[in-house]
Amino acid sequence: MRPFADTRFDGVGAIGVYKQRGREFLLQNGGIGREYVGMLVADRKMRSYVVACFVAGTYGVEITLTTTRKDYRRNRARYLEMFASLRILGVDKQVGGEAAETAPANATLH
């Protein structure tokens, strides 16, 4: 999990406009997330950019959210709940562990 997440977080740094805000957080499903703020050239206001990473067996998933800072402050709990509800179907062991068996090619994200 850690190498997968660190690679994704390093990618945000490579963009060069987002700065991490606060500490890294752990989700109830074992996912790892970070919150960033920044402004792309085309933006007129600062944005919240959130990255959440999950691993199940050999599958790694990154979910990103970009929204206004106002919206993120208002709906942060809802967004974190959404990230925490992620499951990769078809994999016996979620986040951070090895799958008990190889996941089928049609494993579904929910």
ABEGO torsion letter per residue (X at the ends): XAAAAAAAAAAAAAAGABBBBEBBBBBAAGBBBBBBBEBBAABABBBBBBBBBBBBEABBBBBBBBBBAAAAAAAAAAAAAAAAABBBBGBABBEGBBBABBBBAABBBX
